[in-house]
Amino acid sequence: MKSRRPPRLLWKIWLSASVVLTVMFGVTGVILQRQVFETTNRSLQDEVKASFAAYESLWKARSETLSTVASVLSSMPDVRAAFGTRHRATIQDTAGEIWLKISDEIRETAFFVVTDPEGNNVVALAKDTGGLPSSWPAVKTARSMFPKQVSGFTTIDDRLYQVVLNPVYVDSGRGTALIVVLVAGYHVNHLVAQRLKVSTGGSDFLFFSGDRVFASTLNDRATRVLISNQLASDGLISDDVSEYLPLLRELVAFDGRPIGRLYILRGFDAARDRLGDLQRNLIVMWAAALAAGLLLSYLLVRRIVRPIDALDRAALEVARQNYDFRVPEAGQDELGRLSATFNAMCASIQDARQELIRQERISTVGRMATSIVHDLRNPLAAIYGGAEMLVDTDLSPPQTRRLAANIYQASRRIQAMLHDLMQLARGRTGEKEACRLQEVVTAAVDSLREKADLQAVKLKVDVSGDIELPMDRSRMERVFLNLIDNALEVQPGGGEVRISAKLVDHAVEIDVEDCGPGISAEIRGQLFQPFVTHGKKTGLGLGLALSRQTVLDHGGDMWAGAGSSGGARFQIRLPIPAAVAELAHAN
């Protein structure tokens, strides 16, 4: 399963900044939307209060106008004289002349009635007198408050009136007597409510008492819903279609008793539409600001992270041992100083590496020279000893031939070693030819037979003569010479070295096993590295490294393990052609 690549630092920082920006803009948008809603609500409340103030101002102005008219009429001598006659026609003619002098605006909606002290109509002056009641019970109710002028609301026959009562007294022999009462007022109907709506800038008015509706600017359905619910005046109210912000006021009679209620309603639909438009605009602006913020944060984060990416790439290059790589040193901030420090570190590592390579080369040359001297010592000793015997001793022809053969073999070994070193130094391998494995192993054994006999070490070869495979004879012979020589080094007091081979699939596995102390687990993993030795008094361990490289060049491999008798066991695996393998298996 392919492992997931961890997120880049750029995305981590940018996603964190994006979350913070989103939350911040979201909270700001919610707070702003709530603030706008509260501001709109307060604005509507102010509009309702302004509408009520305009309503009260209008009603007060009308009441004062009616009071003034009533006071002027009651104070005029000819009017008082006409009232004193108590003659209906005289009163009507006199009052009618004065009524015509009142402005058309007042006469359009107001009425003027002259009643007797019991409240019965004497004369009624209005645009439409047919709708006025024939008597005014409020006159009897307000008589206790006379002679001062009295104003308030009253209901007659399910109609609501706002009236001003102005008593008219005359002096008689019996004292001051109430002769008539001037009733001036307005009939609170739908026309009056509609004019109030126009005068207050669109506020709706609903005059009612219980289930009775006196006047309303709303449609019948909305009026019924609001009346049936008897909703409170705080908060938004609804008629199931529209929402309103209400203001509730009591309608007070002459004696201070409430006889009805007035709802001043300000429609919330228009404000809601404005809020909807504002909310959409806020969302668009929020989205645009968020997108701009995210883009700006991405650009800023990318600019900040760019030096870190450069340092990351530089660290990868250093991990690949490319110490020449440098990062740009931009700015004098922390990242700039870090880049300068990184470049200084790379330069220091590069200098230290060059010095280490130089020292390692010197050490390698010394070690290699020591190893070559060690490997050349035995054949040179054989040549020197043989030559000395030939010079100083009178030998028989057979002895001379044997010494000459030993000198010849030793010189060939030296030549082969020098050839291998040249090939290794040049990175070349010799030509491969079909060789019998038994012959190569036997040649190596014969070269070390005399040394083995001197150490009382038995060399046993168990290799079939039918195993034939392509190899560089001299290099492979050198491999077996090195393994057998190493086995002899660790068995100075006698022992046994066994060389065996067996076929495994399309390969041959060769075992070289000794009876020495074996190889410790600590050194086994480093055994084929150059200059690593184990169990040898002399030498620096270049032979095993070269031997394994030779086996690798032949397409095989070489490894070490524990032998059956506790000694060391070296195994070599070499591939062989399929035809040769089938022939060997058949035999």
C-alpha positions as CSV (number, residue, x, y, z in Angstrom):
1,M,0.0,0.0,0.0
2,K,1.4,3.3,-1.0
3,S,2.0,5.6,2.0
4,R,0.3,9.0,1.9
5,R,2.5,12.0,1.5
6,P,2.3,14.3,4.4
7,P,0.8,17.8,3.7
8,R,3.3,20.5,2.8
9,L,4.0,23.2,5.3
10,L,2.5,25.8,2.9
11,W,-0.9,24.0,3.0
12,K,-0.8,23.5,6.8
13,I,-0.2,27.2,7.4
14,W,-2.6,28.3,4.7
15,L,-5.4,26.0,5.9
16,S,-4.9,27.3,9.4
17,A,-5.0,30.9,8.2
18,S,-8.1,30.0,6.1
19,V,-9.9,28.5,9.1
20,V,-9.1,31.6,11.2
21,L,-10.2,34.0,8.4
22,T,-13.4,32.0,7.8
23,V,-14.3,31.9,11.5
24,M,-13.4,35.6,11.9
25,F,-15.4,36.7,8.9
26,G,-18.3,34.4,9.9
27,V,-18.4,35.8,13.4
28,T,-18.0,39.3,12.1
29,G,-20.9,38.7,9.6
30,V,-23.1,37.3,12.3
31,I,-22.4,40.2,14.6
32,L,-22.9,42.7,11.8
33,Q,-26.1,41.1,10.7
34,R,-27.4,41.1,14.3
35,Q,-26.3,44.7,14.7
36,V,-28.2,45.6,11.5
37,F,-31.3,43.8,12.7
38,E,-31.2,45.5,16.1
39,T,-30.6,48.8,14.4
40,T,-33.5,48.2,12.0
41,N,-35.7,47.1,14.9
42,R,-34.8,50.2,16.9
43,S,-35.4,52.3,13.8
44,L,-38.9,50.8,13.5
45,Q,-39.5,51.4,17.2
46,D,-38.5,55.0,16.7
47,E,-40.8,55.2,13.7
48,V,-43.7,53.8,15.7
49,K,-43.0,56.2,18.6
50,A,-42.7,59.0,16.0
51,S,-46.0,57.9,14.5
52,F,-47.6,57.9,18.0
53,A,-46.1,61.3,18.7
54,A,-47.5,62.6,15.3
55,Y,-50.9,61.0,16.2
56,E,-51.0,62.6,19.6
57,S,-49.9,65.9,18.1
58,L,-52.6,65.7,15.5
59,W,-55.3,64.8,17.9
60,K,-54.1,67.4,20.3
61,A,-54.1,70.0,17.6
62,R,-57.6,69.0,16.5
63,S,-58.8,69.0,20.1
64,E,-57.4,72.4,20.8
65,T,-59.0,73.6,17.6
66,L,-62.3,72.3,18.6
67,S,-61.9,73.6,22.1
68,T,-61.0,77.0,20.7
69,V,-64.0,77.0,18.4
70,A,-66.3,75.9,21.3
71,S,-64.8,78.6,23.6
72,V,-65.1,81.3,21.0
73,L,-68.7,80.3,20.2
74,S,-69.7,80.2,23.9
75,S,-68.2,83.6,24.5
76,M,-69.8,85.4,21.6
77,P,-72.7,87.7,22.9
78,D,-75.0,87.0,20.0
79,V,-74.4,83.3,20.2
80,R,-75.0,83.3,24.0
81,A,-78.1,85.4,23.4
82,A,-79.3,82.9,20.8
83,F,-78.6,80.0,23.3
84,G,-80.5,81.9,25.9
85,T,-83.6,82.0,23.8
86,R,-83.5,78.2,23.7
87,H,-85.2,78.5,20.3
88,R,-84.0,75.8,18.0
89,A,-84.3,77.8,14.8
90,T,-82.5,80.8,16.2
91,I,-79.7,78.7,17.6
92,Q,-79.3,76.8,14.4
93,D,-79.2,80.0,12.3
94,T,-76.7,81.7,14.5
95,A,-74.5,78.7,14.9
96,G,-74.7,77.8,11.3
97,E,-73.4,81.2,10.2
98,I,-70.4,80.9,12.5
99,W,-69.9,77.2,11.4
100,L,-69.6,78.3,7.8
101,K,-66.7,80.6,8.8
102,I,-64.7,77.7,10.2
103,S,-62.1,76.3,7.8
104,D,-63.0,73.6,5.4
105,E,-60.4,71.2,6.7
106,I,-62.1,71.1,10.1
107,R,-65.6,71.0,8.8
108,E,-64.5,68.0,6.5
109,T,-64.2,65.6,9.4
110,A,-65.5,67.4,12.6
111,F,-68.9,67.9,13.9
112,F,-70.5,70.6,16.2
113,V,-73.6,69.8,18.3
114,V,-75.6,72.0,20.7
115,T,-77.3,69.9,23.4
116,D,-79.4,70.7,26.3
117,P,-78.1,70.1,29.8
118,E,-79.4,66.5,29.6
119,G,-77.3,65.8,26.5
120,N,-80.2,65.8,23.9
121,N,-79.4,67.4,20.6
122,V,-80.7,70.8,20.0
123,V,-78.7,71.7,16.8
124,A,-76.2,69.4,15.0
125,L,-73.7,70.9,12.5
126,A,-71.6,68.6,10.4
127,K,-70.9,67.6,6.8
128,D,-73.2,64.6,7.4
129,T,-75.5,64.9,10.4
130,G,-77.3,61.7,9.6
131,G,-74.7,59.6,11.3
132,L,-74.7,61.6,14.5
133,P,-76.5,60.3,17.6
134,S,-79.6,62.1,18.9
135,S,-78.2,62.4,22.4
136,W,-74.9,62.3,24.2
137,P,-74.9,60.4,27.5
138,A,-71.3,61.7,28.1
139,V,-72.9,65.1,28.9
140,K,-74.5,63.7,32.0
141,T,-71.3,61.9,32.9
142,A,-69.2,65.0,32.6
143,R,-71.6,67.4,34.4
144,S,-69.8,66.8,37.6
145,M,-66.7,68.3,36.0
146,F,-68.4,71.4,34.7
147,P,-67.9,74.4,34.3
148,K,-64.5,73.6,33.0
149,Q,-64.1,72.3,29.5
150,V,-63.9,68.4,29.3
151,S,-62.4,66.3,26.5
152,G,-62.0,62.5,25.9
153,F,-63.3,59.5,24.1
154,T,-66.8,58.1,24.2
155,T,-68.7,55.3,22.5
156,I,-72.2,55.5,21.2
157,D,-73.9,52.7,19.2
158,D,-70.6,50.9,18.6
159,R,-69.1,54.1,17.3
160,L,-66.1,55.8,18.7
161,Y,-66.0,59.6,19.1
162,Q,-63.4,62.0,20.4
163,V,-65.3,65.0,21.8
164,V,-64.8,68.3,23.7
165,L,-67.6,69.3,26.0
166,N,-67.9,73.1,26.6
167,P,-70.8,74.1,29.0
168,V,-72.5,77.5,28.4
169,Y,-73.9,79.3,31.5
170,V,-76.2,82.4,31.8
171,D,-76.9,84.6,34.8
172,S,-80.5,84.6,35.9
173,G,-82.4,85.8,38.9
174,R,-81.8,82.4,40.5
175,G,-78.0,82.5,39.8
176,T,-75.9,81.0,37.1
177,A,-77.6,78.4,35.1
178,L,-76.5,75.8,32.5
179,I,-78.4,76.4,29.4
180,V,-76.6,74.4,26.7
181,V,-73.5,72.2,26.2
182,L,-71.4,72.6,23.1
183,V,-70.2,69.2,21.9
184,A,-67.4,69.4,19.3
185,G,-65.5,66.3,18.1
186,Y,-64.6,63.8,15.5
187,H,-66.1,60.4,14.6
188,V,-63.2,58.0,14.6
189,N,-63.9,55.9,11.5
190,H,-61.9,54.3,8.7
191,L,-61.5,57.6,6.9
192,V,-60.0,59.3,9.9
193,A,-57.7,56.3,10.4
194,Q,-56.6,56.4,6.8
195,R,-55.8,60.1,7.1
196,L,-53.8,59.4,10.2
197,K,-51.8,56.8,8.3
198,V,-51.0,59.3,5.6
199,S,-50.1,62.0,8.1
200,T,-47.8,59.6,10.0
201,G,-45.8,58.3,7.0
202,G,-47.5,54.9,6.5
203,S,-48.1,53.6,10.0
204,D,-51.3,51.5,10.4
205,F,-53.9,52.4,13.0
206,L,-56.4,50.0,14.7
207,F,-59.0,51.4,17.1
208,F,-60.9,48.7,18.9
209,S,-62.5,47.6,22.2
210,G,-62.7,44.0,22.9
211,D,-64.0,42.4,19.7
212,R,-65.4,45.6,18.4
213,V,-63.4,47.4,15.7
214,F,-64.0,51.1,15.4
215,A,-61.5,52.0,12.7
216,S,-58.7,50.2,10.9
217,T,-56.3,50.8,8.1
218,L,-55.7,47.1,7.7
219,N,-57.8,44.7,5.7
220,D,-60.6,42.8,7.4
221,R,-58.6,39.5,7.6
222,A,-55.6,41.1,9.3
223,T,-57.8,43.1,11.6
224,R,-59.7,39.9,12.7
225,V,-56.4,38.0,13.3
226,L,-54.9,40.8,15.4
227,I,-58.1,41.4,17.4
228,S,-58.7,37.7,18.1
229,N,-55.1,37.2,19.3
230,Q,-55.2,40.3,21.5
231,L,-51.4,40.5,21.0
232,A,-49.2,42.4,23.4
233,S,-47.4,45.5,22.3
234,D,-43.8,44.2,22.8
235,G,-42.0,42.5,20.0
236,L,-43.1,41.7,16.5
237,I,-46.6,40.6,15.9
238,S,-48.0,38.8,12.8
239,D,-51.3,38.6,11.0
240,D,-50.1,35.3,9.4
241,V,-49.0,37.2,6.3
242,S,-47.1,40.3,7.4
243,E,-45.2,41.2,10.5
244,Y,-45.6,44.5,12.5
245,L,-43.9,46.3,15.3
246,P,-46.8,47.6,17.5
247,L,-47.4,50.3,20.0
248,L,-50.4,49.9,22.2
249,R,-52.2,52.9,23.8
250,E,-55.4,53.0,25.9
251,L,-58.4,55.2,24.8
252,V,-59.5,57.1,27.9
253,A,-63.0,58.4,28.6
254,F,-63.9,61.7,30.4
255,D,-63.6,60.1,33.8
256,G,-60.2,58.4,33.1
257,R,-61.7,55.0,32.5
258,P,-60.3,53.1,29.4
259,I,-63.0,52.4,26.9
260,G,-60.8,51.0,24.1
261,R,-57.4,50.5,22.6
262,L,-55.3,51.8,19.8
263,Y,-52.7,49.8,18.0
264,I,-50.2,51.9,16.0
265,L,-48.5,49.4,13.7
266,R,-45.4,49.7,11.7
267,G,-45.0,47.1,8.9
268,F,-41.9,45.0,9.1
269,D,-42.1,43.6,5.6
270,A,-40.4,46.5,3.9
271,A,-37.7,46.5,6.6
272,R,-37.4,42.7,6.1
273,D,-37.0,43.2,2.4
274,R,-34.3,45.8,3.1
275,L,-32.7,43.4,5.6
276,G,-32.8,40.7,3.0
277,D,-31.2,42.9,0.4
278,L,-28.6,44.0,3.0
279,Q,-28.0,40.4,4.0
280,R,-27.4,39.3,0.4
281,N,-25.1,42.3,0.0
282,L,-23.3,41.3,3.2
283,I,-23.0,37.7,2.0
284,V,-21.6,38.9,-1.3
285,M,-19.2,41.3,0.4
286,W,-18.3,38.6,3.0
287,A,-17.6,36.0,0.2
288,A,-15.5,38.6,-1.7
289,A,-13.6,39.7,1.4
290,L,-13.1,36.0,2.4
291,A,-11.8,35.1,-1.1
292,A,-9.6,38.2,-1.2
293,G,-8.3,37.3,2.3
294,L,-7.7,33.7,1.4
295,L,-5.9,34.7,-1.8
296,L,-3.8,37.3,0.0
297,S,-3.0,34.9,2.9
298,Y,-2.0,32.3,0.4
299,L,0.4,34.7,-1.4
300,L,1.8,35.9,1.9
301,V,2.2,32.3,3.3
302,R,3.8,31.2,0.0
303,R,6.2,34.1,0.2
304,I,7.1,33.2,3.8
305,V,7.4,29.5,3.2
306,R,9.5,29.9,0.0
307,P,12.8,30.1,1.9
308,I,11.7,27.1,4.0
309,D,11.1,25.1,0.7
310,A,14.5,26.2,-0.5
311,L,16.0,24.9,2.7
312,D,14.1,21.7,2.4
313,R,15.3,21.1,-1.2
314,A,18.8,22.0,0.0
315,A,18.6,19.4,2.8
316,L,17.6,16.8,0.3
317,E,20.6,17.7,-1.9
318,V,22.9,17.4,1.1
319,A,21.3,14.0,1.9
320,R,22.3,13.0,-1.6
321,Q,25.9,14.2,-0.8
322,N,25.6,17.2,-3.0
323,Y,27.5,19.6,-0.8
324,D,27.9,22.2,-3.6
325,F,24.2,23.2,-3.3
326,R,23.5,26.6,-1.9
327,V,20.3,28.4,-0.9
328,P,19.8,32.1,-1.7
329,E,20.3,34.4,1.3
330,A,17.4,36.8,1.1
331,G,16.9,39.4,3.9
332,Q,18.3,39.8,7.3
333,D,15.5,38.2,9.2
334,E,15.5,34.8,10.9
335,L,15.0,32.9,7.7
336,G,17.8,34.9,6.0
337,R,20.2,34.2,8.9
338,L,19.1,30.5,8.8
339,S,19.9,30.3,5.1
340,A,23.3,31.9,5.7
341,T,24.0,29.4,8.5
342,F,22.9,26.5,6.3
343,N,25.3,27.6,3.5
344,A,28.1,28.0,6.0
345,M,27.3,24.5,7.3
346,C,27.4,23.0,3.8
347,A,30.7,24.8,3.1
348,S,32.1,23.4,6.4
349,I,30.9,19.9,5.6
350,Q,32.3,20.1,2.1
351,D,35.7,21.2,3.4
352,A,35.6,18.5,6.1
353,R,34.6,15.9,3.5
354,Q,37.5,16.9,1.2
355,E,39.9,16.6,4.1
356,L,38.4,13.3,5.1
357,I,38.7,12.0,1.5
358,R,42.3,13.1,1.4
359,Q,43.1,11.4,4.7
360,E,41.2,8.3,3.6
361,R,43.1,8.2,0.3
362,I,46.4,8.4,2.2
363,S,45.2,5.7,4.7
364,T,43.8,3.5,1.9
365,V,47.1,3.7,0.0
366,G,48.9,2.7,3.2
367,R,46.6,-0.1,3.9
368,M,46.6,-1.4,0.4
369,A,50.4,-1.2,0.3
370,T,50.5,-3.2,3.6
371,S,48.0,-5.7,2.3
372,I,50.0,-6.1,-1.0
373,V,53.2,-6.6,1.0
374,H,51.4,-9.2,3.1
375,D,50.0,-11.1,0.1
376,L,53.4,-10.9,-1.7
377,R,55.4,-12.1,1.3
378,N,54.6,-15.8,0.9
379,P,55.4,-16.2,-2.8
380,L,58.4,-13.9,-2.5
381,A,59.6,-16.0,0.4
382,A,59.2,-19.1,-1.7
383,I,61.1,-17.5,-4.6
384,Y,63.8,-16.2,-2.2
385,G,64.2,-19.5,-0.4
386,G,64.3,-21.5,-3.6
387,A,66.8,-19.2,-5.2
388,E,69.0,-19.3,-2.1
389,M,69.0,-23.1,-2.1
390,L,69.8,-23.2,-5.8
391,V,72.8,-20.9,-5.2
392,D,74.2,-22.3,-2.0
393,T,73.3,-25.9,-2.2
394,D,74.3,-28.6,-4.6
395,L,71.0,-30.2,-5.4
396,S,70.1,-33.2,-7.5
397,P,68.2,-32.6,-10.8
398,P,64.8,-33.7,-9.3
399,Q,65.2,-31.3,-6.4
400,T,66.3,-28.6,-8.7
401,R,63.2,-29.1,-10.9
402,R,61.0,-29.1,-7.9
403,L,62.5,-25.8,-6.6
404,A,62.2,-24.3,-10.1
405,A,58.5,-25.4,-10.2
406,N,57.9,-23.8,-6.8
407,I,59.6,-20.6,-7.9
408,Y,57.6,-20.6,-11.1
409,Q,54.3,-21.1,-9.3
410,A,55.2,-18.3,-6.8
411,S,56.0,-15.9,-9.6
412,R,52.8,-16.8,-11.3
413,R,50.9,-16.1,-8.1
414,I,52.6,-12.7,-7.9
415,Q,51.8,-12.0,-11.5
416,A,48.2,-13.0,-11.0
417,M,47.9,-10.8,-7.9
418,L,49.4,-7.8,-9.8
419,H,47.0,-8.5,-12.7
420,D,44.0,-8.6,-10.4
421,L,45.0,-5.3,-8.8
422,M,45.4,-3.7,-12.2
423,Q,42.1,-5.0,-13.3
424,L,40.4,-3.8,-10.1
425,A,42.0,-0.4,-10.4
426,R,40.9,-0.1,-14.0
427,G,37.4,-1.6,-13.3
428,R,37.9,-4.3,-15.9
429,T,37.4,-8.1,-15.8
430,G,39.2,-10.8,-17.8
431,E,37.7,-12.9,-20.5
432,K,35.4,-15.7,-19.4
433,E,35.8,-19.2,-20.7
434,A,34.2,-22.6,-20.1
435,C,36.0,-24.1,-17.2
436,R,35.5,-27.2,-15.1
437,L,34.9,-26.1,-11.5
438,Q,36.9,-29.1,-10.2
439,E,40.0,-28.1,-12.1
440,V,39.9,-24.5,-10.7
441,V,39.4,-25.7,-7.1
442,T,42.1,-28.3,-7.5
443,A,44.6,-25.8,-8.9
444,A,44.1,-23.6,-5.8
445,V,44.4,-26.5,-3.5
446,D,47.6,-27.8,-5.1
447,S,49.1,-24.3,-4.7
448,L,48.6,-24.5,-0.9
449,R,49.1,-28.2,-0.4
450,E,52.7,-27.8,0.9
451,K,51.6,-25.1,3.4
452,A,48.7,-27.3,4.6
453,D,51.0,-30.3,5.0
454,L,53.4,-28.2,7.2
455,Q,50.4,-27.2,9.4
456,A,48.9,-30.7,9.5
457,V,45.8,-29.5,7.8
458,K,43.9,-31.8,5.5
459,L,42.5,-30.3,2.3
460,K,39.4,-32.3,1.1
461,V,37.8,-31.6,-2.3
462,D,34.3,-32.9,-3.1
463,V,33.5,-31.3,-6.4
464,S,32.0,-33.2,-9.3
465,G,34.0,-33.1,-12.5
466,D,30.9,-32.6,-14.6
467,I,30.2,-29.1,-13.4
468,E,31.3,-26.7,-16.0
469,L,30.5,-23.0,-16.2
470,P,31.9,-19.8,-17.8
471,M,34.4,-18.0,-15.6
472,D,37.6,-16.0,-15.5
473,R,39.9,-18.8,-14.5
474,S,42.7,-16.8,-12.9
475,R,40.3,-14.6,-10.9
476,M,38.2,-17.5,-9.6
477,E,41.3,-19.5,-8.7
478,R,42.4,-16.4,-6.7
479,V,39.1,-16.5,-4.9
480,F,39.6,-20.1,-3.7
481,L,43.3,-19.5,-2.9
482,N,42.2,-16.6,-0.7
483,L,39.5,-18.6,1.1
484,I,41.8,-21.7,1.6
485,D,44.7,-19.5,2.7
486,N,42.4,-17.7,5.3
487,A,41.3,-21.2,6.6
488,L,44.9,-22.2,7.0
489,E,45.7,-19.0,8.9
490,V,43.1,-19.8,11.6
491,Q,44.3,-23.4,12.0
492,P,48.0,-23.3,12.8
493,G,47.8,-26.4,14.9
494,G,46.1,-28.6,12.4
495,G,42.6,-29.2,11.2
496,E,40.6,-29.7,8.1
497,V,39.4,-27.6,5.1
498,R,36.5,-29.1,3.1
499,I,35.6,-27.7,-0.4
500,S,32.3,-29.1,-1.7
501,A,29.8,-28.2,-4.4
502,K,26.2,-29.1,-5.2
503,L,23.7,-28.1,-7.9
504,V,20.7,-26.0,-6.8
505,D,18.3,-25.2,-9.7
506,H,20.4,-23.4,-12.3
507,A,23.3,-22.6,-10.0
508,V,26.1,-24.2,-8.2
509,E,26.6,-23.7,-4.5
510,I,30.2,-24.1,-3.2
511,D,31.1,-24.4,0.5
512,V,34.5,-23.8,1.9
513,E,34.4,-24.9,5.5
514,D,37.2,-25.0,8.2
515,C,37.5,-26.3,11.7
516,G,38.8,-23.0,13.2
517,P,37.2,-20.7,15.9
518,G,34.5,-19.5,13.5
519,I,33.3,-15.9,12.8
520,S,31.5,-13.8,15.5
521,A,28.1,-12.3,14.7
522,E,29.5,-8.8,15.3
523,I,32.1,-9.1,12.5
524,R,30.1,-11.2,10.1
525,G,28.1,-8.2,8.6
526,Q,31.4,-6.3,7.9
527,L,33.5,-9.2,6.8
528,F,33.5,-8.4,3.1
529,Q,34.3,-4.7,3.6
530,P,37.9,-3.7,2.7
531,F,40.5,-3.8,5.5
532,V,38.3,-5.9,7.8
533,T,40.2,-8.9,9.3
534,H,39.2,-11.7,11.6
535,G,41.4,-14.5,13.0
536,K,44.5,-13.5,11.1
537,K,47.7,-12.3,12.7
538,T,48.8,-10.3,9.6
539,G,47.0,-8.6,6.7
540,L,44.3,-6.0,6.6
541,G,41.4,-7.9,4.9
542,L,41.5,-6.8,1.3
543,G,41.3,-10.3,0.0
544,L,37.7,-11.1,0.9
545,A,36.4,-7.8,-0.5
546,L,38.2,-8.5,-3.8
547,S,37.0,-12.2,-3.8
548,R,33.3,-11.2,-3.3
549,Q,33.6,-8.6,-6.0
550,T,34.9,-11.3,-8.4
551,V,32.0,-13.5,-7.6
552,L,29.6,-10.6,-8.1
553,D,31.2,-9.9,-11.5
554,H,30.4,-13.6,-12.4
555,G,26.7,-13.0,-11.6
556,G,26.8,-14.8,-8.3
557,D,27.1,-13.9,-4.6
558,M,29.2,-14.8,-1.6
559,W,28.4,-14.9,2.1
560,A,29.7,-16.2,5.4
561,G,28.1,-18.4,8.1
562,A,28.8,-20.9,10.8
563,G,30.2,-24.4,9.8
564,S,28.9,-27.7,11.0
565,S,31.9,-28.2,13.3
566,G,31.8,-24.7,14.7
567,G,34.3,-23.2,12.3
568,A,33.8,-20.7,9.5
569,R,31.8,-21.5,6.4
570,F,32.0,-19.4,3.2
571,Q,29.4,-20.1,0.6
572,I,29.6,-19.1,-3.1
573,R,26.7,-19.2,-5.5
574,L,27.4,-19.1,-9.2
575,P,24.9,-19.4,-12.1
576,I,25.4,-22.1,-14.7
577,P,23.8,-22.5,-18.2
578,A,20.5,-24.5,-18.2
579,A,22.0,-27.2,-20.6
580,V,25.0,-27.8,-18.3
581,A,22.7,-28.0,-15.3
582,E,20.4,-30.6,-16.9
583,L,23.5,-32.7,-18.0
584,A,24.9,-32.6,-14.5
585,H,21.6,-33.6,-13.0
586,A,21.3,-36.4,-15.5
587,N,24.8,-37.8,-14.5
